[in-house]
Amino acid sequence: MVSSIRFSALRLTSFAWVAALALGTAACGSSSTTSSGPTPVKCQVSLSLPLSTVDATGGTATLNVSTSAECAWSATSSVTWISGLTPASGQGQGQVQFQVAPNPGPSPRQGDITLNGVTARLSQMGVGCR
């Protein structure tokens, strides 16, 4: 690190002094990095399922996505019976529509939709006794 820089016969403004110091420091092997993207904290995602339980016949459902306008996201399903995520990726707030296949079994089941590490759980009822 540069401990002092001597400028003889030259009067520097504070801006020039900072620039000269930065140049002198950079020449000694240090570097700096600038990031212009959104911070991870700013890009936290919040999800809501207006309908968190679907009946055994299945159908179409919607997932609401809330995040800052400049934040990109990507959606995936943890199970094959939740499919057709549209859109599968986006930016900022929005909605993801998806298809839920009929549940042929008597037991309820659960599956997850995940966006950027945040999970929304969907439950589906089982078929009643016949």
Sequence and secondary structure as in RCSB ss.txt:
>XXXX:A:sequence
MVSSIRFSALRLTSFAWVAALALGTAACGSSSTTSSGPTPVKCQVSLSLPLSTVDATGGTATLNVSTSAECAWSA
TSSVTWISGLTPASGQGQGQVQFQVAPNPGPSPRQGDITLNGVTARLSQMGVGCR
>XXXX:A:secstr
       TT    HHHHHHHHHHHHHTTT       S  TTTT  EEE S  EE TT EEEEEEEE  TT EEEE
EESSTTEEEEESSEEESSEEEEEEE    SSS EEEEEEETTEEEEEEE      
